[in-house]
Amino acid sequence: MGVQGSCRAFAGVVSANFFQVLDSPLVRGRTFTAGEERPGANVPVAIVGDAYWRAHGSDPHLVGRTIRINNRPFTIVGITEPRFEGTMGLVGPEVWLPLGVYDQVASGMF
């Protein structure tokens, strides 16, 4: 079952250990695996921010559902803790993707 609605969200493409390095455990679900970050892996998974989760009704079953990114389905595998913004100062991503999907989504990011 997909997440309903259409919106634009800023996404970051990150390594599997991104959240561990920033000492930011997820509140639900899991982080990315080493296999998902491998170049060309194209495993369509995503981690969403707490604000995204709240904007979608704080659904306790959001992990495991799909969202569409650049018209491609991605399975939500985790939710960040509140107020986590990553490493960007002005604009924090609402969705994070593993490095292994970069080629799959890059053409729609520019």
Secondary structure, DSSP 8 states (H G I E B T S, - for coil): -B--S-----EEEE-TTHHHHTT---SEE----HHHHSTT----EEEE-HHHHHHTTT-TT-TT-EEEETTEEEEEEEE--TT--TT-SS---SEEEEGGGHHHHHHHH-
